[in-house]
């Protein structure tokens, strides 16, 4: 089976999707833990998530 140029994997998009999935998984797991067991999130996490979501909205190059 021959692959065309359209079938190439965009590594930036793949990494962004993996990061977002890991964030969702982390949020799910922390929701299972008692609030005393959960470490305080890093203040930059919300900014990173916002930037990631902005990047995912952009069309691939």
C-alpha distances in whole Angstrom, upper triangle without the diagonal:
4,7,10,13,14,12,14,16,20,22,25,24,23,26,28,26,27,30,31,30,32,35,35,35,38,40,39,40,43,44,45,47,51,52,54,51,48,49,50,46,46,48,45,42,43,42,39,38,39,37,34,34,35,32,30,31,30,27,24,25
4,7,10,11,10,12,15,18,20,23,23,22,25,27,26,27,30,31,30,32,35,35,35,38,40,40,41,44,45,45,48,51,52,54,51,49,49,49,46,46,47,43,41,42,41,38,37,38,36,33,33,33,30,28,30,28,25,22,22
4,7,8,6,8,11,14,17,20,19,18,21,23,22,23,27,27,27,29,32,32,32,35,37,37,38,41,42,43,45,49,49,51,48,46,46,46,43,42,43,40,38,38,37,34,33,34,32,29,29,30,26,25,26,24,21,18,18
4,5,5,7,11,13,16,19,18,18,21,23,22,24,27,27,27,30,32,32,33,36,37,37,39,42,43,44,46,49,50,52,49,46,46,46,43,42,43,39,37,38,37,34,33,33,31,28,28,28,25,23,24,23,19,16,16
4,5,6,9,11,14,16,16,16,19,21,21,22,25,26,26,28,30,31,32,34,36,36,38,40,41,43,45,48,48,50,48,45,44,44,41,40,40,37,35,35,34,31,30,31,28,26,26,26,22,21,22,20,16,13,12
4,6,8,10,13,15,14,15,18,19,18,20,23,23,24,26,28,28,30,32,33,34,36,38,39,40,43,46,46,48,46,43,43,42,39,38,38,35,33,33,32,29,28,28,26,23,23,23,20,18,19,17,14,11,11
4,6,9,12,15,13,13,17,18,17,19,22,22,22,24,27,27,28,30,32,32,34,36,37,38,41,44,44,46,44,41,41,41,38,37,38,35,32,33,32,29,28,28,26,23,24,24,21,19,20,19,16,13,13
4,6,9,12,11,11,14,16,16,17,20,21,21,23,25,26,27,29,31,31,33,35,36,38,40,43,43,45,42,39,39,39,36,35,36,32,30,31,30,27,26,27,24,22,22,22,19,18,19,18,15,12,12
4,6,9,8,7,10,13,12,13,16,17,17,19,22,22,23,25,27,28,29,31,33,34,36,39,39,41,39,36,35,35,32,31,32,29,27,28,27,23,23,24,21,18,19,20,16,15,17,16,14,10,11
4,6,5,6,9,10,11,12,14,16,17,18,20,21,23,24,26,27,29,30,32,34,35,38,38,40,37,34,34,33,30,29,30,26,24,25,24,20,20,21,18,15,17,17,13,12,14,13,11,8,8
4,6,5,6,8,10,10,12,14,15,16,18,20,21,22,24,25,27,28,30,32,33,36,36,37,35,32,31,31,27,26,27,24,22,23,22,18,18,20,17,14,16,17,13,12,16,14,13,10,11
4,5,5,6,9,10,11,12,14,15,16,18,20,21,23,24,26,27,29,31,32,35,34,36,34,30,29,29,25,24,24,21,19,20,18,15,15,16,13,11,13,13,9,10,13,11,11,9,9
4,5,5,6,9,10,11,12,14,15,17,18,20,21,23,24,26,27,29,31,34,33,35,33,30,29,29,25,24,25,21,19,20,18,15,15,15,13,10,11,12,8,7,10,10,9,7,9
4,5,5,6,9,10,11,12,14,15,16,18,20,21,22,24,26,27,29,32,32,34,31,28,28,28,25,24,25,22,20,20,20,16,16,17,15,12,13,15,11,10,13,13,13,10,13
4,5,5,6,9,10,10,12,14,15,16,18,20,21,22,24,26,27,30,30,31,29,26,25,25,22,21,22,19,17,18,17,14,13,15,13,10,12,14,11,10,14,14,14,12,14
4,5,5,6,9,10,11,12,14,15,17,18,20,21,23,25,26,29,28,30,28,25,24,24,20,19,20,17,14,15,14,11,10,12,10,7,9,10,8,7,11,11,12,11,14
4,5,5,6,9,10,11,12,14,15,17,18,20,21,23,25,28,28,30,28,25,24,24,21,21,22,19,16,16,16,13,12,13,13,9,9,12,10,8,11,12,13,12,15
4,5,5,6,9,10,10,12,14,15,16,18,20,21,23,26,26,28,25,23,22,23,20,20,21,19,16,17,17,14,12,15,14,11,12,15,13,11,15,16,17,15,18
4,5,5,6,9,10,10,12,14,15,16,18,20,21,24,24,26,23,20,20,20,16,16,17,15,12,13,14,10,9,12,11,8,10,13,11,11,14,16,17,16,19
4,5,5,6,9,10,11,12,14,15,17,19,20,23,23,25,23,20,20,19,16,16,17,15,12,12,13,10,8,10,11,7,8,11,11,9,12,15,16,16,19
4,5,5,6,9,10,11,12,14,15,17,19,22,22,25,22,19,20,20,17,18,20,18,14,15,16,14,11,14,15,11,11,15,14,12,15,17,19,18,21
4,5,5,6,9,10,10,12,14,16,17,20,20,22,19,17,17,18,15,16,18,16,13,14,16,13,11,15,15,12,13,17,16,14,18,20,21,21,23
4,5,5,6,9,10,11,12,15,16,18,18,20,18,15,15,15,12,13,15,13,10,11,13,10,8,12,13,10,11,15,15,14,17,19,21,21,24
4,5,5,6,9,10,11,13,15,18,18,20,18,15,16,17,14,16,17,16,13,13,15,13,10,13,15,12,12,16,16,14,17,20,22,22,25
4,5,5,6,9,10,11,13,16,17,19,17,14,16,17,15,17,19,18,14,15,18,16,13,17,18,15,16,19,19,17,20,23,24,24,27
4,5,5,6,9,10,11,14,14,16,14,11,12,13,11,13,16,16,12,13,16,14,12,16,18,15,16,20,20,19,21,24,26,26,29
4,6,5,6,9,10,13,12,15,14,11,12,12,11,13,15,15,12,12,16,14,12,15,17,15,15,19,20,19,21,24,26,27,30
4,6,5,7,9,12,13,16,14,12,14,15,14,17,19,19,16,16,19,18,15,18,20,18,18,22,22,21,23,26,28,28,31
4,5,5,7,10,12,14,11,10,12,14,14,17,19,20,16,17,21,19,17,20,22,20,21,24,25,23,26,28,30,30,33
4,5,5,8,8,11,9,6,9,11,11,14,16,18,14,15,19,18,16,19,22,20,20,24,25,24,26,29,31,32,34
4,6,8,8,12,10,9,12,13,13,17,18,20,16,17,20,20,18,20,23,21,21,25,26,24,26,30,32,32,36
4,7,9,12,10,10,13,15,16,19,21,23,20,20,24,23,21,24,26,24,24,28,29,27,29,33,35,35,38
4,6,8,6,7,10,13,14,18,20,22,19,20,24,23,21,24,27,25,26,29,30,29,31,34,36,37,40
4,5,5,7,10,12,15,18,20,23,20,21,25,25,23,26,29,27,28,31,32,31,33,36,39,39,42
4,5,5,8,9,12,16,17,20,18,19,22,23,21,24,27,26,26,29,31,30,32,35,38,38,41
4,6,8,10,13,16,18,21,19,21,24,24,24,26,29,28,29,32,33,33,35,38,40,41,43
4,6,9,12,15,18,20,18,20,23,23,22,25,28,27,28,31,32,31,34,36,39,39,42
4,6,8,12,15,17,15,16,20,19,19,22,24,23,24,27,28,28,30,33,35,36,38
4,6,9,12,14,13,15,18,18,18,21,22,22,23,26,27,27,30,32,35,35,37
4,7,9,12,11,12,15,16,16,18,20,21,22,24,26,26,28,31,34,34,36
4,6,8,7,9,12,12,12,15,17,17,18,21,22,22,25,27,30,30,32
4,5,6,8,10,10,12,14,15,16,18,20,21,22,24,26,29,29,31
4,6,7,8,10,11,12,14,15,17,18,20,21,23,25,28,29,31
4,6,5,6,9,10,11,12,14,15,17,18,20,22,25,25,27
4,5,5,6,9,10,10,12,14,15,16,18,20,23,24,26
4,5,5,6,9,10,11,12,14,15,17,19,22,23,25
4,5,5,6,9,10,11,12,14,16,17,21,22,23
4,5,5,6,9,10,10,12,14,16,19,19,21
4,5,5,6,9,10,10,12,15,18,19,21
4,5,5,6,9,10,11,13,17,18,20
4,5,5,6,9,10,11,15,16,17
4,5,5,6,9,10,13,14,16
4,5,5,6,9,12,14,16
4,5,5,7,10,12,15
4,5,5,9,9,11
4,5,8,9,12
4,7,9,12
4,6,9
4,6
4
